[in-house]
Structures are given as structure tokens and as C-alpha cells.
Amino acid sequence: IVRPIQKLSFGVKRVAEGQLDHEIEIESKNEIGELSFSFNHMLHNLCQMMKQITKSRDDLLQEITVRKQIEENLRKLSRAVEQSPTSVMITDSEGKIEYVNP
């Protein structure tokens, strides 16, 4: 009974150190075997969550990059309209003036 507990303890330490690919070898179907199986299942779920978090982070970084580019393009367009020698007037659908360049 000592050896399976030592293996489980070793596995927990490896995961705590960041080795998320470490799995416990299940040697028996007793309580220690069930605990080892649950540990491996938990580790698998943790890896899946980490993958989802990484994908979400990457998607957010991509969206931020796109938004920054759009914001820069809007700033350029705004400067062009403000500096235009031609009058520019923007109205809403009811004809109310929303913007006039200086």
C-alpha cells in the first residue's frame, strides 16, 4: 500500500511543479487506485481548461490587435475630416446635425 501512495504523492508534486502531462500509473482497483484514477481525470480536465484559457487569451489578443488597427484608422479619418478645407456635415436619419468640421 505504501508504493501506490508514494507514486501518487510523487505525481502530485510533479503537477504542482507544472508538469501537467504527468499521469499516475493505476496498479489496483482499491481506494488508492480510485484516487489515482480521479487524480488523472482531474489532471486531464485541468489540461483541457488550460487549453481553453490559452485559446481565449489568443482570441482576445487578436481582437485587441484588430480593434487597435480600427481605432488608428478612425483617428486618421477623423483628422482628415477635421483638417479638410471642404465643409463636412454629418446628420442623423432625422436630419439633426451631429457633426460639422471646424
N, C-alpha and C positions, 0 to 999 in steps of 0.2 A: 504493500500500500504506500510505502514511502517513495518509491521510484516514480509512480504516476503523479504524486503531489509535487515532487521536485521538478518534473517536466512541466507541469502546469505553472509552477512558480517561475521557472526559467522563461517560459513563454510570456507570462505577464510582464516580466522585466524587459524582455525584448520589445514588446509592443510599447511599453512605457518609454523606451528609448527611441521610438519612432519606426521600428521595423514592423510595418503593418502587413508584411507578407509572411509573417511567421505563423504557422499553424501548429497546434498541439496534436501529436500522434495519439489517437484514441486506441488504447490497448484493452480496455474492458468495457463491460456494459453495466457496471455498478455506478454508484453515485459519482465517483471520480470521473468515470467515462462520460457520464451525462454532463458533468460540469465542464469537462474538456470540450465536448460537443457544443455546449452552449457558448463557451468562450470562442470557439472557431466561428460559430454562427454570428456572434456579436462582432467579431473582427471582420467578417465578410460584410455585414451591414455597415460597419464603420467605413470600410473602404469604398463602398457604394456611395455613402453620404459625402465622403471626401471628393469623389469624382464629380458628384453633382455640384458641390460647392465650387470646385475648380472651374467647372463649365459655366456656372452662373457668374463667377468672377470674370472669366474671359469674355462672356457675353456683355457684361456691364462695361468692361474696359473698351470693347469695340463700340458700344453705344456712346460712351463718353467721347471717344475719338471722333465719331461721326457728328455728334452734337457740337463739338468744338469747331469742326470744319464749317458746319452750317452757321454757327454764330459768327465766325470770321467772315463768311460770305455776306451775311446780313449787315455786318459793320461796314464792309466795303460798299455795299449797295446804298446804305444809309448815308455814308459820306459823299457818295457820288450824287445822290439826290439833293443833299443839303448844299453842296458846292455847285450845283448846276446853275448856269446863268438863266435857264428857262424856268418859269414858274411851274411848280408841280403841286397839284391839289388832290388830296385823296378824300373821298366821301364814302359814307356807308350806303346801304341799299335804299335808304330814305332820302338821300341827298344831303345829309348833315355832314358838314366839313369835319374831318378827323385830323387832317394834317395839311399844312402848307409850308413849303420850304422857305427858309429865311431870305 
